[in-house]
């Protein structure tokens, strides 16, 4: 799979969202976007979007020092899912009795 020209704005949008999750430091955010735009101009579009996305996220980690920009979101959604577990277990028991 190759990357198409239309993919580039999406990479920039996703990367902007991710860097804002990774750090609240505006200086690091701006430095990242500047570096991203430099590098994106050199990307080989014959490479796959997942490969390019991986390079983008490595750059976020390198500049921000944050190994997982999505950590807080993961924790929040895991807590929400776990809070449903008792009700789901109860519902499964009820269905099994029907």
C-alpha positions as CSV (number, residue, x, y, z in Angstrom):
1,X,0.0,0.0,0.0
2,X,1.3,3.4,-0.8
3,X,0.6,6.8,0.7
4,X,-1.4,9.2,-1.4
5,X,-1.1,13.0,-1.6
6,X,-4.5,13.2,0.2
7,X,-2.9,11.4,3.2
8,X,-0.6,14.2,4.1
9,X,-3.1,16.7,5.6
10,X,-4.5,13.8,7.6
11,X,-1.0,13.0,9.0
12,X,-0.6,16.6,10.0
13,X,-4.0,16.8,11.7
14,X,-3.5,13.5,13.6
15,X,0.0,14.5,14.6
16,X,-1.2,17.9,15.8
17,X,-3.8,16.2,18.0
18,X,-1.3,13.7,19.3
19,X,1.4,16.3,20.2
20,X,-1.2,18.3,22.1
21,X,-2.0,15.2,24.1
22,X,1.7,14.5,24.6
23,X,2.6,17.9,26.0
24,X,1.1,21.2,27.1
25,X,4.3,23.0,26.3
26,X,3.5,25.2,23.3
27,X,7.2,25.5,22.5
28,X,7.6,21.8,22.1
29,X,4.4,21.6,20.1
30,X,5.6,24.3,17.7
31,X,9.0,22.7,17.4
32,X,7.4,19.4,16.6
33,X,5.1,20.8,13.9
34,X,8.0,22.6,12.3
35,X,10.1,19.4,12.3
36,X,7.2,17.4,11.0
37,X,6.6,19.8,8.1
38,X,10.3,19.5,7.2
39,X,10.2,15.8,7.3
40,X,6.9,15.3,5.6
41,X,8.2,17.2,2.6
42,X,10.9,14.4,2.3
43,X,8.6,11.4,2.9
44,X,8.7,8.7,0.2
45,X,5.0,8.4,-0.7
46,X,5.6,4.8,-1.9
47,X,5.8,3.9,1.8
48,X,2.7,2.7,3.6
49,X,0.6,5.1,5.7
50,X,1.3,2.9,8.9
51,X,5.0,3.2,8.3
52,X,4.8,7.0,7.9
53,X,2.5,7.2,10.9
54,X,5.1,5.3,13.0
55,X,7.8,7.8,12.0
56,X,5.5,10.7,12.9
57,X,4.8,9.2,16.4
58,X,8.5,8.5,17.0
59,X,9.2,12.1,16.3
60,X,6.5,13.1,18.8
61,X,8.1,10.9,21.5
62,X,11.5,12.2,20.6
63,X,10.6,15.9,20.9
64,X,8.1,15.7,23.8
65,X,9.8,13.0,25.9
66,X,6.3,11.4,26.2
67,X,6.4,7.7,25.3
68,X,2.6,7.4,25.0
69,X,0.5,10.5,24.2
70,X,-2.6,8.4,24.5
71,X,-1.9,7.1,28.0
72,X,-4.5,9.2,29.8
73,X,-7.2,8.4,27.2
74,X,-6.4,4.7,27.5
75,X,-6.7,4.9,31.3
76,X,-10.0,6.7,31.1
77,X,-11.6,4.4,28.6
78,X,-10.3,1.3,30.5
79,X,-11.9,2.7,33.7
80,X,-15.1,3.3,31.9
81,X,-15.1,-0.3,30.5
82,X,-14.2,-1.8,33.9
83,X,-17.1,0.1,35.5
84,X,-19.5,-1.7,33.2
85,X,-18.1,-5.1,34.0
86,X,-20.3,-5.9,37.1
87,X,-23.5,-5.1,35.1
88,X,-22.4,-7.1,32.2
89,X,-21.6,-10.1,34.4
90,X,-25.0,-9.8,35.9
91,X,-26.7,-9.6,32.5
92,X,-24.8,-12.7,31.3
93,X,-26.0,-14.6,34.4
94,X,-29.6,-13.5,33.6
95,X,-29.4,-14.5,30.0
96,X,-28.0,-17.9,31.0
97,X,-31.1,-18.5,33.2
98,X,-33.5,-17.7,30.4
